């Protein structure tokens, strides 16, 4: 007996900073659909997911909540797992980075890499983004902000251990070039090559001393292992990797992973850092990494006051589990971001699910009961139109397989629903209600209904990976030609006005006056790590007078200002073109960070930073002194 081929699939582990919204939930449903499909193809699938539970952001959130970090992550991890279970996802392991066996292996990995010279001790000085828990050089920033999330970054300096990324960079470049399937979609591969690998990799900070919530470096306990070295290794520790070589049989079987499924926002960590870590550990690289796009709310900014924060459990209450699975899988393109709104979900519910699929099954079961007491067989009374239907039924599994092999899951679902649409068309073409009036056409009528049952059943089998409960219900009703006495309504049509009314009751918007007042006077931003007085004192702020300003060629965002500060003039590039015209800038007194290391933005040298305030909508306003102050006055 031949052994089943293995298939190891993982999701990114969810960060335990809060309840995951529907965009986060999309990934686990996508992975589940792929895992289920591979099982249906005869693969021995191992599907791993879990939670990422260390880091400075967790430490800060736990402090705000008045609990220990472990208490905080225990609660959120249970909530995340509950949502994954609610969505009927068939994961085989839920790993937590606070699991004792994971923490032990991370410490061993860190020591191994240190002993073999891949990790060394030094000091880190750079710009740090707390939400992303990432350091960046000035050249990596985008208009002075985090290149990943667009938030503010702060200068930081601390003792740290570093990984020698450049040691393995050429080897990784060669691997990517020789394995075009390694990073998908291709646009993500091009981004990683052109923006990070080919310009040259900086050594990576892999430990921190400014917070404690992490896995301690056992030979230097002032340090904790940096979150990415900790989190990424879950893909091997979860299946029995042992740093000393005592691997489990599962690890020997399942590694390398066949697919790492991740969001496009963390593609760099998985396609650069992770492969290099694996090279240093002398392990094979994963076969493929897919950076899927985001699922976005249709009206843009997520806001509780607008009631547009979508969570899986709330959506399930409205539509049911399989309907939500259908929405998130069907509405996500292969490469571009998808959009989801209450209106779109109701439209899909009524047209695709209630009408195309639900009504098809209902009509078929009802006609089989009405005309043949619930039992039909193939009478062989074929006509040309039957061959057309059967051709679609025979071809659809092949097309679905091709789409799934390319990870085009939305396209695969569309093909299945095209089959159901063809079945509806077949009913219109054959008109069973007309055939039923002619006793001589009874065999033809039974053949038509048999063809329908076979065709819908074939579609339902394909639907198992995406809408498993719905598939089971359809197959149970059709039962190989012995249909149920009464059809079960698969999906109820919904009234959009009633749905929106219930949504408003769940998330009542604040009145416009209060919302306007709140927007004008109050805004909360994510807390950044504390700095010492010495760190603040290292930054030099002065009043500057703008004496000239012009647009930066070939840039949609940048203005270049000549700023007089005391007796000197500095050139400063700022991303404020959308808010100020060059002629408006001249003569303004502004607040300037003077001793920022010079950097080139769009090819133009910038020798400082103009300070701005930013509201909740992202609008910027220059910070100016309340009273008239001379150019060069110190801001303290």
Secondary structure, DSSP 4 states (H G I P E B T S, - for coil): -PPPPEEEEEEPPEETTS---HHHHHHHHHHHHHHHHHHHTT-EEEEEEEEE--SHHHHHHHHHHTS-HHHHHHHHHHHHHHHHHHTT---SEEEETT-HHHHHHHHHHHHHHHHTTSEEEEEEEEEEETTTTEEE-GGG-BTTB-TTT----EEEEEEEEEE-THHHHHHHHHHHHH-TTSEESHHHHHHHIIIIITT-PPPEE-EESS---S-B-TTSTT-EE-HHHHHHTHHHHTTT--TTS---HHHHHHPSPSEEEEEGGGHHIIIIIHHHHHHHTT-PPPS-EEEE--EEETTSS--TTTT----HHHHHHHH-HHHHHHHHHHT--SSSPEEE-HHHHHHHIIIIIIIIIIIHHHHHHHHHHHHHTTB--------HHHHHHHHHHHHHHHHHHHHHHTT-HHHHHHHHHHHHHHHHHHHHHH-HHHHTT-GGGHHHHHHHHHHHHHHHHHHHHHHTTTSHHHHHHHHHHHGGGB--SSPPP------HHHHHHHHHHHTPPPPHHHHHHHHHH----PPPPP--HHHHHTS-EEEEEEEEEEEPTT-SS-EEEEEEETTEEEEEEES-TTT--HHHHTT-EEEEETTPPPEEETTEEE-SEE-EEE-TT--EEE---SS---TTPEE-
